[in-house]
Amino acid sequence: MAAAGALERSFLELSGAERERLRQFREFTVCGLGTSGAAPGAVKYSESAGGFYYVESGKLFAVTRNRFIHWKTCGDTVELVEESLDINLLNNAVRLKFQNCSILPGGVYVAETQIHVIIMILTNQTVHRLLLLHPSRMYRSELVTESQMQSIFTDIGKVDFRDPCSYQLIPAVPGLSPHAAASAAWLSSDGEALFALPSAAGGIFILKLPPYDRAGTVSVVELKQSSVMQRLLTGWMPTAIRGDQGPSDRALSLAVHCVEHDAFLFALCQDHKLRMWSCKDQMCLMVADMLEYVPVNKDLRLMAGTGHRLRLAYSPSLGLYLGAYVHAPQRGQFCIFQLVSTESNRYSLDHIASLFTSQETLVDFALTPADVWALWHDAENRTIVKYINFEHNVAGQWNPVFMQPLPEEELVIRDDQDPREVYLRSLFTPGRFINGALCRALQIFCRGTERNLDLSWNELKKEVTLAVETELHGSVTEYEFSQQDFRNLQQEFWSKFYACCLQYQEALSQPLALLLNPHTNMLCLLKKEGLSFLLPTSFVDHLYLLPEEDFLTEDDTAISDDVEVARDVVCLMKCLRMIGESVTTDMSVLLEMNCYNLQSPEKAAERILQDMIITDIENVMEDICSKLQEMRNPAHAIGLIIREMDYETDVEMETGFNPAQPLNVRMNLSQLYGSSTAAYIMCRGVHKIASTRFLICRDLLIFQQLLMRLGDTGLLGPGQLFQAQQEVLHRTAPLLLSYYLIKWGSQCLATDVPVDTLESNLQHLSVLELTDSGAPMASLFVSSPQTIVELFFQEVARKHIIAHLFSQPKAPPSQMALNWPEMVTTVTNYLLQLLWPSNPGCLFLECLMGNCQYIQLQDYIHLLHPWCQVNVGSCRFMLGRCYLITGEEHKALQCFCQAASEVGKEEFLDRLIRSEDGEAASSPRLQYYDKVLRLLDVVGLPELVIQLATAAITEAGDDWKGQATLRTCIFKHHLDLGHNSQAYEALTQIPDSSRQLDCLRQLVVVLCERSQLQDLVEFPYVNLHNELVGIIESRARAVDLTTHNYYELLYAFHIHRHNFRKAGTVMFEYGTRLGREVRTLRGLEKQGNCYLAAMNCLRLIRPEYAWIVQPAAGAVYDRPGTSPKRNHDGECTAAPGPRQVEILELADLEKECALARIRLVLARHDPAAIAVAGSSSAEEMVTLLVQAGLFDTALALCQTFKLPLTPVFEGLAFKCIRLQLGGENAQAEAWAWLAANQLSSVVTTKESSATDEAWRLLSTYLERYKVQNNLYHQCVINKLLSHGVPLPNWLINSYKRVDAAELLRLYLKYDLLEEAVDLVSEYVDAVLGKGHQYFGIEFPLSATAPMVWLPYSSIDQLLQALGENSANSHNIAMSQKILDKLEDYQQKVDKATRDLLFRLSL
């Protein structure tokens, strides 16, 4: 790393962050306090500026750390701004306008107490005192954690400017000079506000305001040299004014030094004398003649002083210092004194030094106990700032401050460049033009047009482009232009606007005052618009920038202890200066273009040297060669310079604050230099260093080419040439390119990023587990355009630098003080170290990646890659991320693969593969590939995932876990892309069986969801057949049958492999589940088809193998991994015992198929039965069919399953009963189910009713389905009689023919005695031969016919029933009728018997 700067003899100026949106001043008008008769133009004062630093601004843990106030006055207006380098202050700018008054130059003073900040303002008519709350009292805690805070000016609107405590008119005191420009104001120890103004007679008036919180009167006193004080009484009427002074004694500059209970007022007067008063005693304590210290003072004594200035500096250890600037024509002199007091309170001045200057116009100067800082304007109105140490500088040599130059007046535009782009780039390059200059130029250029100047940087750029283009097009009078004419016209208008901007830039950059912070040694220049900061330079930059005349006074020992080496370095820097002055703009552009286009800078330097030799009119080369002869060892001097400029280091900074530090210390330090202003200053300092060092390296490279040329000509020895070539030349080019890269980054603007892009980027970083590497924070983007280096400083670098600086403090934190020159030098050096391309860390690249600055990151790596071999893998990885975002996926893949070779060698890649859970893969590269594969997966690039995983397989080697992971990844993404064959191939190569099974399961699910079943069925599944079947069966039994149909897939799978029995088993199980789970018509239709498919499968097998195993009833649920089943009480049910295996043959399947068809018939006829039909047994189906009126189907089902027909006949009989007893609605409904049954056609002469048809259907069934015991007639009659329905004649007649005795018993059962009597009577007659054909009796009673019989038991029961009620004459009559019939029957039986016996006896 480069040295911090052993020779910090000079400073350089950096403008503040004024390129942002114009500062928003809140305006307040102080009305009616001055005298309206005093016209504003009557007294004209020049613009002035000043500032105030809080007492604790240099303390590390103070609320007011790095916080200050500065102001500018112009006419009747004062602009007050509070700045902070640590936090962004809100409402920090106010503009106060005092009507009818003019503010005195330097008439603003600020003091602070523990509670308030007091602002004292003097105008030509009034004095004002404004009380604002102190920052330490504005916040609840001294610990400030926010990045934005309210300024003390936030509540200035609450101040009552007309309150008598806040202002006072300056009384019309005789002798008070109306044109006095000098003034002073201070706060006494009692809280009084005192204002000092010189009088025309040479005295000093002091106006005293009482303390703000106490009542009192305003008083005015006059201090006179005669030590007599004259009080002016209340009402401002003087009683006596005595004086022995003349007008030449009038004070030109006033200064106050406050002690415990007094204040010393110093006045440097027109008579060149310095006077000191005690404000407490109202006495003149000392008079000193400044001309005594001026060598030639005869002429000065004869003229009044005009430009004298006085400044004070106090040191608790050294006392009070006074600095007096004595102005003389063509020259000036600073006299430095130390105030010395004796025991008798007599004071004198101890002359310390007299410092001479040839500058003409002093603008301001500042004094410290060691230095004098001075600000001049030279004869050409250029700003000059210098400083000198008045104690140790014996030669009286002023040290320079290198001022920030104005932008170049003329821009060089090449033929291949667009003038508009060139001018816009120059106007809006960070650090060139301030916003105010551009806005004012825009107003002038757009005269007569109202423009809103409250614009952001990008909006202003659009407005400028629009304004110039509008003006250009408005001047065009011809319709046709040649390209060259339009280019010339374009260049004319843009150069006109550019010149206008230059004028305003120059005017607004004029400094008005110096602002020195004695607590931190920070020095600022207050300008007409904004402010700039002074930063120390390192000795290399100092020697390069130092003017030629100042080289003579350089102390060689400050460069090196070896005088010869120091002289060689000085000679070398002189040579480089001469080369730099000879390099033209075209030559400089050539080298920069070579750097940007990745061409060799050595070749460019050689070409530039040739051009310089050709165009060397002033013999610069000869002067350089003569200087070279004075150098003893050029290579050693070059090496020393290169070492000082090289920031390469192997030491890495801490990544965070020391956890051993207290929390409040860490949080307080985290805010240090956290404001956008500080970030801009630090980064502009880096830019300035990089720009200067780039020029040094450029000139050094040309100088080395010259050395080589001179070596060829023999002017240098071959040993020296070889050393220069080998050790120096090859180090200079990388150094040049490093500074070019940093310079480019400090000018490259960051891009505003949309929120959705930030969120997407955060998601990608979380996948990579890099969310801490520069992750964006929304609060850090400001309205001004940030460069990428500023973004890096605010987001990442500042935290690392501050943590490193304070990781091991040398003193207790409470005693640590901030020194601006040291801190800014250290911070910029560490920032350069973090930005240095060849250092091992790559935080800068991470920050760009984390903040979505992809275009900038690509350009940076493009500029870095060819020559820098550090962090190659990290750069390739980040470049790959950029390509991902910009849509160049294949380039991204190539970069990711290239980065893999550097895994394990670079810190970033090691951090990338570090796992959060601490588990590391066996191979770092495999872990790297895993991270990249995750990233590509999140981005949604499966093809790249496959390619990268395929490439990574070679890295896995014998690591079967890594192989399994990668092949699983390949399988997954082939499957996602629809590459089914490649997915299957990857599946078969997975070495881990559990992963393979998971992938196989995923393959089944995905292909089923895509309906790509043919691929799924046709894959060979070598060694995976059983696993696949198990997966599909498990899926089939687990998922809803209505959404996924894995059974059909499994059926197709078995059919494809000619495993018909398994196919039949699958379809039978499918049909069974359909009936149980899918209670829809479609489900019943599919059930029937399933059974048909199962039958077909068995028919394709030889009969002895045509059987399947009945699926278990619990097969759907009893799967491995399912949760245990519980009863209603929540207890686990007992595990089922072993089930008996049931074998189903083809006949069984045919019966199930028939049942399924019947279910479907029922469902189509009665949709309400669908819910219960699917899983109903044959017996249950008979009942359902009977209920639905499908009697034909029910009978067919009973016959198929060999079930009794009784339920069918009973059901039909019941429907007949309902029809007979029902009304018209029942009749209408009956036709629907009657139509579903096949009725025999009967010719009838009248229209049949539904009841008739139902009875006819029953009659048909009884005739068709006859059984041996006439069971169906019996059940029908039972059903009719049980419902009290009389039997129809046809049924009686029918049953009489088959079983009259049973009919009698039924009559008796239901107590139908009369019908029973009639039946017995008819039956006896039929036996006897009368109507025997109606009872099915083939041969009635006769001696020749077979034997006949009567149901005597039933007849006896009938007679007994009739005889039980003897009082009933009807019963007695019917009983008698039966007895008569029986008697007749007995007689005929007796006769027939005798005849038979007779015949037998023959």
Salt bridges, closest charged atoms under 4 A:
GLU13 OE2 - LYS527 NZ 2.55
GLU18 OE2 - ARG23 NH2 3.31
GLU27 OE2 - ARG95 NH1 2.66
GLU47 OE1 - LYS528 NZ 3.60
GLU56 OE2 - LYS59 NZ 3.68
GLU79 OE1 - LYS72 NZ 3.97
GLU79 OE2 - ARG95 NE 2.90
GLU82 OE2 - ARG67 NE 2.66
GLU83 OE2 - ARG23 NH2 3.06
GLU83 OE2 - HIS70 NE2 3.43
ASP86 OD2 - ARG65 NE 2.51
GLU112 OE1 - HIS134 NE2 2.65
ASP155 OD1 - LYS158 NZ 3.82
ASP249 OD1 - ARG275 NH2 3.77
ASP271 OD2 - ARG275 NH2 2.69
ASP289 OD2 - ARG301 NH1 2.97
ASP364 OD1 - ARG311 NH2 2.62
ASP378 OD2 - ARG382 NE 2.92
GLU380 OE1 - ARG382 NE 3.43
GLU408 OE1 - ARG432 NH1 3.06
ASP416 OD1 - ARG414 NE 3.18
ASP454 OD1 - ARG21 NH1 3.38
GLU463 OE1 - ARG451 NH1 2.31
GLU469 OE2 - ARG420 NH1 3.88
GLU469 OE1 - HIS473 NE2 3.66
GLU471 OE2 - ARG447 NH2 3.84
GLU529 OE1 - ARG440 NH1 2.89
ASP541 OD1 - ARG693 NE 2.69
GLU554 OE1 - ARG9 NH1 3.68
GLU554 OE2 - HIS542 NE2 3.24
ASP562 OD2 - ARG632 NH2 3.86
GLU581 OE2 - ARG577 NH2 3.66
GLU592 OE2 - LYS743 NZ 3.10
GLU654 OE1 - HIS804 ND1 2.69
ASP699 OD1 - ARG698 NE 2.90
GLU769 OE1 - LYS931 NZ 3.72
GLU790 OE2 - ARG19 NH2 2.88
GLU846 OE2 - ARG911 NH2 2.39
GLU888 OE2 - LYS891 NZ 2.97
GLU907 OE2 - ARG911 NE 2.95
ASP930 OD2 - ARG934 NH2 2.86
ASP937 OD2 - LYS972 NZ 3.98
ASP937 OD1 - HIS973 NE2 3.24
GLU955 OE2 - ARG925 NH1 3.13
ASP976 OD2 - LYS972 NZ 3.24
ASP992 OD2 - ARG995 NE 3.96
ASP998 OD1 - ARG1001 NH1 3.14
GLU1048 OE2 - LYS1086 NZ 3.83
GLU1069 OE2 - ARG1037 NE 2.76
GLU1077 OE1 - ARG1073 NH2 2.72
GLU1085 OE1 - ARG1082 NH1 3.70
GLU1085 OE2 - ARG1164 NH2 3.52
GLU1104 OE2 - ARG1102 NE 3.80
ASP1118 OD2 - ARG1139 NH2 3.16
GLU1150 OE2 - ARG1099 NH2 3.23
ASP1252 OD2 - LYS1246 NZ 3.91
GLU1253 OE1 - ARG1256 NH2 2.57
GLU1302 OE1 - ARG1305 NH2 2.75
ASP1318 OD1 - LYS1377 NZ 3.96
GLU1322 OE1 - LYS1296 NZ 3.06
ASP1325 OD1 - LYS1381 NZ 2.61
ASP1384 OD2 - LYS1388 NZ 3.75
ASP1390 OD2 - ARG1394 NH1 1.93
ASP1395 OD2 - LYS1391 NZ 3.36
